Amino acid sequence: MLLFKLECKRLFSGAINKLVLLLFVIAGVFAIYQGAQGYKTLRIDQYKSKIVFQKEREHVNKRETLPAPGSLAYYASAPTEWKLSPWAALFVGESHSSMVASKVRATALQSQIFNREIVNPAQQRTGGLDLGFVLVYLLPLVIGILTVTLISDEQHAGRWRMLNALPKSAFSQVAKQIALRFVVIWLLVILLLVSAAMLLSLPFDGVFWTVLLASTLYMIFWFAIATLIMSFGKSSVFNSLAYLSSWVVLAMLVPSTVHLYLSNQYQTNAPLEISLTQRVTLNDGWDKDKQQTLDTFLQHEPNWKDTAPLGEAFDWKWYYAQQHLSDVEVAQLWQQYRDTNQARQLALQHASAFSPALLFQLTLNQLANTSSADQADYRMQVVEYHQQIRHFFYDFMFFDKPVTKTDVENFPLFEAKPLDKEINIWQLIVSTLIAFALAMFSARRLKQLRPV
């Protein structure tokens, strides 16, 4: 017990150690607070969209004469939402993009998806400070500062030879010092996660414990790296530079290289091509035979094949027929865009094996349902909802049915489907084996270290 108190005193006596731990906690608390505020803002925006749409429906129903179905369909911008869990406040992922709360109309869908995006979402990066950034990038630095110079400091102070001469091996003393630092940092991580869970009303379910397990494995890996570097018995300067270099390579250079390679390998101009092709198709549609356009549309949508032929006057059903045909025209480009993104995400998942930081970050985003795959799932929900809106108005436009106030109230609303949290058990098992194998190898090398 006396030795434990002495080690604790040594750990917290240094101003740098206390400052590093304090800054880590402050950064974590600030990240949780900022994430909570950002999540609150997103949820408020989603809620406002629903309220505004409800007010618009009430306003329409107060009119003595309701507009034509085609006019209603043109101006009815129905809100959708990416159903985010509170975990999105901690691990932002792709949830910062404009696709979190989109409004859709019965007009051409693809132009609504891509025309609003000034930047291709595939090229965007996470903005702001979240708890994921603190755990992925700052946590290894804290581990390195507190650990990597343990033996070199003992050598510099002349205590290393004395420790090796004691009945208890020097390895045992160093192992206790490493274990103490691991426990202290681990408790701080638990403190941050528990605080975030209480602030955001997160349940202590499987996701919470999986996040804690992933964080623990990530810590074991970096402690193993620090131990491996110490096992060479070099100076404090060498150890610090070696650890910092390892952090730069594994946490920054490798992920950046992977992203750069995948961006070039799976580069696509599909959003621009889709927008331009659809715009040209819509413009050319005004010069084509309208009845022929409608007939082509009915081949794709046979449920409304009994509609009356077009007359000389403008008809909304022709307008929406050419709108849908423009989506049909770019359907292949849209599918290629989806396939490219899916292939890119699969390649990114495989390449993450070369960077624990990248793998850890992807795992956190997957657990929070803020990954690119989750964004793609939400986008497909928007596609399905757009079809519901189209079919709702088609019944009135193609069969000349007037819209009643009851119909306005029965307008289909977007029902966000909860996304299943992905917990890859095999990935966790393999990561556990690798982390412990590296830790055991590093410990074995450290045990063989002798004073020079």
C-alpha positions in Angstrom: 0.0 0.0 0.0 2.9 2.3 0.8 4.4 1.7 -2.6 1.1 2.3 -4.2 0.7 5.7 -2.5 4.3 6.6 -3.5 3.6 5.7 -7.1 0.4 7.8 -7.0 2.3 10.7 -5.5 4.9 10.4 -8.3 2.3 10.3 -11.0 0.4 13.4 -9.8 3.4 15.4 -8.5 4.6 16.4 -11.9 3.0 19.6 -13.3 3.0 18.2 -16.8 1.1 15.1 -15.8 -1.6 17.0 -13.9 -1.9 19.5 -16.8 -2.3 16.8 -19.4 -4.9 14.9 -17.4 -6.8 18.2 -16.7 -6.7 19.3 -20.4 -7.9 15.8 -21.4 -10.9 16.1 -19.1 -11.7 19.6 -20.1 -11.5 18.7 -23.8 -13.8 15.8 -23.1 -16.3 17.8 -21.2 -16.3 20.6 -23.8 -16.7 18.0 -26.6 -19.7 16.5 -24.8 -21.3 19.9 -24.2 -20.7 21.0 -27.8 -22.0 17.7 -29.1 -25.1 17.9 -26.9 -25.8 21.5 -28.2 -25.3 20.4 -31.8 -27.6 17.4 -31.4 -30.2 19.6 -29.7 -30.0 22.1 -32.6 -30.5 19.2 -35.1 -33.5 17.9 -33.2 -35.0 21.4 -33.0 -34.6 21.9 -36.7 -36.3 18.6 -37.4 -39.1 19.4 -35.0 -39.6 22.9 -36.5 -39.9 21.3 -40.0 -42.7 19.2 -38.8 -44.5 22.1 -37.1 -44.1 24.3 -40.1 -45.6 21.7 -42.4 -48.5 21.1 -40.0 -49.2 24.8 -40.0 -49.1 24.8 -43.8 -51.7 22.0 -43.9 -53.9 23.9 -41.5 -53.6 27.0 -43.6 -54.6 25.1 -46.7 -57.6 23.6 -45.0 -58.8 27.0 -43.9 -59.3 28.1 -47.5 -62.8 27.9 -48.9 -61.6 26.4 -52.2 -58.7 24.0 -52.2 -56.0 24.4 -54.9 -55.8 21.9 -57.8 -54.0 18.6 -56.9 -51.1 19.5 -59.1 -50.6 22.9 -57.4 -50.8 21.3 -54.0 -48.2 18.7 -55.1 -45.9 21.4 -56.4 -45.9 23.4 -53.1 -46.2 20.7 -50.6 -42.6 20.3 -49.2 -42.9 17.4 -46.8 -40.2 17.1 -44.1 -38.1 14.0 -43.5 -35.6 13.3 -40.8 -32.5 11.1 -40.3 -33.6 9.4 -37.0 -30.5 10.1 -34.9 -29.9 8.5 -31.5 -28.4 10.7 -28.8 -25.1 8.9 -29.5 -24.8 11.1 -32.5 -24.0 14.0 -30.1 -20.8 12.2 -29.1 -19.8 10.7 -32.4 -20.9 13.0 -35.2 -19.8 11.1 -38.2 -21.8 12.1 -41.3 -24.7 13.6 -39.3 -23.4 17.1 -39.7 -24.5 17.2 -43.4 -27.6 18.9 -44.8 -29.2 15.6 -45.4 -30.2 15.3 -41.7 -33.6 17.0 -42.3 -34.5 17.2 -46.0 -37.8 18.4 -47.5 -39.2 16.6 -50.5 -41.9 17.3 -53.1 -43.6 15.2 -55.7 -41.4 16.7 -58.4 -38.1 15.1 -59.7 -36.3 13.6 -56.8 -32.7 13.5 -57.8 -32.6 17.3 -58.4 -33.9 17.7 -54.9 -31.2 15.5 -53.5 -28.2 17.0 -55.3 -29.1 20.5 -56.2 -29.1 21.5 -52.5 -25.6 20.2 -51.9 -23.0 22.8 -52.6 -20.3 20.1 -51.7 -20.5 16.5 -52.5 -21.3 14.8 -49.2 -18.8 12.0 -50.0 -16.0 14.6 -49.9 -17.1 16.3 -46.6 -15.3 15.8 -43.3 -16.6 15.8 -39.8 -16.8 19.3 -38.4 -16.4 20.6 -34.9 -15.1 18.8 -31.8 -16.9 15.7 -30.6 -16.0 13.0 -28.0 -14.9 10.7 -30.8 -12.1 13.2 -31.7 -11.0 13.3 -28.1 -10.9 9.5 -27.8 -9.4 8.8 -31.2 -6.7 11.5 -31.3 -6.1 13.0 -27.9 -6.3 9.9 -25.8 -3.1 8.3 -27.4 -1.2 11.6 -26.7 -2.2 11.5 -23.0 -1.0 7.8 -22.8 2.3 8.7 -24.5 3.1 11.7 -22.3 2.4 9.8 -19.1 4.0 6.5 -20.0 6.7 6.5 -22.7 9.5 8.0 -20.6 9.1 5.9 -17.5 12.2 3.8 -17.8 14.3 6.6 -19.4 13.5 8.8 -16.5 14.6 6.1 -14.1 17.8 5.7 -16.0 18.4 9.4 -16.1 17.9 9.6 -12.3 20.2 6.7 -11.7 17.6 4.5 -10.1 17.3 1.9 -12.9 20.4 -0.1 -11.8 19.1 -0.1 -8.2 15.7 -1.3 -9.2 17.3 -4.2 -11.1 19.3 -5.1 -8.0 16.2 -5.4 -5.8 14.7 -8.8 -5.0 11.6 -7.8 -6.9 12.5 -7.3 -10.6 12.5 -3.9 -12.1 9.9 -5.2 -14.6 7.5 -5.7 -11.8 7.9 -2.1 -10.6 7.6 -0.7 -14.1 4.5 -2.9 -14.8 2.8 -1.5 -11.7 3.6 2.1 -12.8 2.1 1.3 -16.3 -0.9 -0.4 -14.7 -1.5 2.7 -12.5 -1.5 5.0 -15.5 -3.8 2.7 -17.4 -6.3 2.6 -14.5 -6.2 6.4 -14.1 -6.8 7.2 -17.7 -9.4 4.4 -18.0 -11.3 5.8 -15.1 -11.3 9.3 -16.8 -12.7 7.7 -20.0 -15.4 6.0 -17.9 -16.1 9.3 -16.2 -16.6 11.1 -19.6 -18.8 8.3 -21.0 -20.9 8.1 -17.8 -21.3 11.9 -17.7 -22.3 11.9 -21.4 -24.8 9.1 -20.8 -26.4 11.0 -17.9 -26.5 14.3 -19.7 -28.0 12.8 -22.9 -30.2 10.2 -21.1 -28.3 7.4 -22.8 -29.2 3.9 -21.6 -26.4 1.7 -20.2 -27.1 -0.9 -22.9 -25.0 -3.0 -25.2 -24.0 0.1 -27.2 -22.6 1.8 -24.1 -20.6 -1.3 -23.1 -19.4 -1.8 -26.6 -18.1 1.8 -26.8 -16.3 1.2 -23.4 -14.8 -2.1 -24.7 -13.6 -0.5 -27.9 -12.1 2.4 -26.0 -10.4 -0.1 -23.6 -8.9 -2.0 -26.5 -7.7 1.2 -28.1 -6.0 2.1 -24.9 -4.4 -1.3 -24.6 -3.0 -0.9 -28.1 -1.3 2.5 -27.4 0.0 1.4 -24.0 1.5 -1.6 -25.8 3.1 0.8 -28.3 4.6 2.9 -25.5 5.8 -0.3 -23.7 7.4 -1.6 -26.9 9.3 1.7 -27.4 10.5 1.7 -23.8 11.8 -1.8 -24.2 14.6 -0.6 -26.4 16.1 1.3 -23.4 16.7 4.5 -25.3 16.6 8.1 -24.0 13.6 10.2 -23.2 14.0 12.2 -26.3 14.2 9.1 -28.5 11.2 7.5 -26.8 9.1 10.7 -27.1 9.9 11.2 -30.8 9.4 7.5 -31.5 5.9 7.5 -29.9 4.9 10.8 -31.5 6.1 9.4 -34.9 4.0 6.3 -34.3 1.0 8.4 -33.5 1.4 10.6 -36.5 1.8 7.6 -38.8 -1.0 5.4 -37.4 -3.5 8.2 -36.5 -2.9 10.7 -39.2 -0.8 9.7 -42.2 -2.3 6.2 -42.7 -6.0 7.5 -42.5 -5.2 10.5 -44.7 -3.5 8.2 -47.2 -6.4 5.8 -47.2 -9.0 8.6 -47.7 -6.9 10.2 -50.5 -6.4 6.8 -52.3 -10.1 6.0 -52.0 -11.2 9.5 -53.1 -9.1 9.0 -56.3 -10.0 5.4 -56.8 -13.7 5.9 -56.4 -13.9 9.4 -57.7 -17.3 10.1 -59.2 -19.0 13.1 -60.8 -22.3 11.4 -60.6 -24.0 14.2 -58.6 -23.1 16.8 -61.2 -24.0 14.4 -64.1 -27.3 13.5 -62.5 -28.2 17.2 -61.9 -27.3 18.3 -65.4 -28.8 15.3 -67.2 -32.1 15.7 -65.3 -32.2 19.4 -66.0 -31.6 18.9 -69.7 -34.3 16.1 -69.8 -36.8 18.4 -68.1 -36.1 21.3 -70.4 -36.3 19.1 -73.6 -39.5 17.6 -72.3 -41.4 20.9 -73.0 -40.6 20.4 -76.7 -41.7 16.8 -77.0 -45.2 15.4 -77.7 -47.0 15.5 -74.4 -49.3 12.6 -75.0 -46.3 10.5 -76.0 -44.6 11.5 -72.7 -47.6 10.5 -70.8 -47.8 7.2 -72.6 -44.2 6.5 -71.8 -44.8 7.4 -68.2 -47.8 5.0 -68.0 -45.5 2.1 -69.1 -43.5 2.7 -65.9 -46.6 3.4 -63.8 -49.3 1.1 -65.1 -51.6 1.7 -62.1 -52.8 4.9 -63.7 -53.1 3.6 -67.3 -56.9 4.2 -67.3 -56.4 8.0 -67.1 -58.0 10.1 -69.8 -56.0 11.4 -72.8 -54.5 14.8 -72.6 -56.3 17.8 -74.1 -55.0 21.0 -75.5 -54.8 22.8 -72.2 -52.0 22.5 -69.7 -52.4 19.3 -67.6 -50.6 18.7 -64.3 -50.5 15.0 -64.9 -48.3 15.5 -68.0 -46.0 17.8 -65.9 -45.5 15.2 -63.2 -45.1 12.5 -65.8 -42.1 14.2 -67.3 -40.8 14.9 -63.8 -40.8 11.2 -63.0 -39.4 10.3 -66.4 -36.4 12.6 -65.7 -35.8 10.4 -62.6 -36.0 7.4 -64.8 -33.5 8.9 -67.2 -30.9 9.2 -64.5 -31.7 6.0 -62.6 -28.6 4.2 -64.0 -26.4 7.1 -62.9 -28.1 7.1 -59.5 -27.5 3.4 -59.1 -23.8 3.7 -60.2 -23.4 6.5 -57.6 -24.9 4.2 -54.9 -22.7 1.3 -55.9 -19.6 3.5 -55.9 -20.3 4.8 -52.5 -21.0 1.3 -51.2 -17.7 0.0 -52.7 -15.8 2.9 -51.2 -17.2 2.2 -47.7 -16.4 -1.5 -48.0 -12.8 -0.6 -49.1 -12.5 1.9 -46.3 -13.6 -0.7 -43.8 -11.0 -3.2 -45.1 -8.2 -0.5 -45.2 -9.0 0.5 -41.5 -7.1 -2.7 -40.5 -3.9 -0.7 -41.1 -4.8 2.1 -38.7 -6.3 1.5 -35.2 -7.3 5.1 -35.1 -9.3 4.8 -38.3 -10.8 1.5 -37.2 -11.8 2.9 -33.8 -13.4 6.0 -35.4 -15.4 3.9 -37.9 -16.5 1.7 -35.1 -17.8 4.6 -33.0 -19.7 6.1 -36.0 -21.3 2.7 -36.7 -22.4 2.3 -33.1 -23.9 5.9 -33.2 -25.6 5.2 -36.6 -23.8 8.2 -38.1 -21.7 6.4 -40.6 -21.8 6.8 -44.4 -23.8 3.6 -44.6 -26.4 4.9 -42.2 -26.6 8.1 -44.3 -27.2 6.0 -47.4 -30.0 4.1 -45.6 -31.7 7.4 -44.7 -31.4 8.6 -48.3 -33.2 5.4 -49.4 -35.9 6.1 -46.9 -36.3 9.5 -48.6 -36.6 7.8 -51.9 -39.3 5.5 -50.7 -41.2 8.4 -49.1 -41.0 10.4 -52.3 -42.7 7.5 -54.1 -45.5 7.6 -51.4 -46.0 11.3 -52.0 -46.1 10.9 -55.8 -48.7 8.1 -55.6 -50.8 10.0 -53.2 -51.2 12.9 -55.6 -51.4 10.7 -58.7 -54.7 9.4 -57.6 -56.2 12.9 -57.8 -54.4 14.1 -60.9 -54.8 11.1 -63.1 -58.4 10.3 -62.2 -59.6 13.9 -61.9 -60.5 13.6 -58.3 -60.9 16.8 -56.3 -58.8 17.1 -53.1 -60.9 17.4 -49.9 -59.9 18.7 -46.5 -59.9 15.2 -45.3 -57.4 14.2 -48.0 -55.1 17.0 -46.8 -55.3 15.7 -43.3 -54.5 12.2 -44.6 -51.4 13.3 -46.4 -48.7 10.6 -45.8 -46.1 11.7 -43.3 -42.6 10.6 -43.2 -42.0 7.8 -40.7 -38.3 7.5 -39.9 -37.2 3.9 -39.5 -34.8 3.3 -36.7 -31.5 2.1 -37.9 -30.0 -1.0 -36.4 -26.7 -0.4 -34.6 -24.0 -2.4 -36.2 -21.9 -4.4 -33.7 -19.4 -6.5 -35.5 -18.6 -9.2 -32.9 -15.8 -10.8 -35.1 -14.2 -7.4 -35.5 -14.1 -6.9 -31.8 -12.7 -10.4 -31.2 -9.9 -9.9 -33.8 -9.1 -6.5 -32.4 -9.0 -7.9 -28.9 -6.6 -10.7 -29.9 -4.3 -8.3 -31.8 -4.2 -5.8 -28.9 -3.4 -8.4 -26.3 -0.9 -10.1 -28.5 1.0 -6.8 -29.0 0.7 -6.1 -25.3 2.2 -9.5 -24.4 5.0 -9.1 -26.9 5.9 -5.6 -25.6 5.8 -6.9 -22.0 8.1 -9.8 -22.9 10.6 -7.4 -24.5 10.4 -5.0 -21.5 11.0 -7.9 -19.1 14.3 -8.7 -21.0 15.6 -5.2 -20.6 18.7 -4.9 -18.5 20.8 -1.9 -17.4 23.7 -1.0 -19.7 
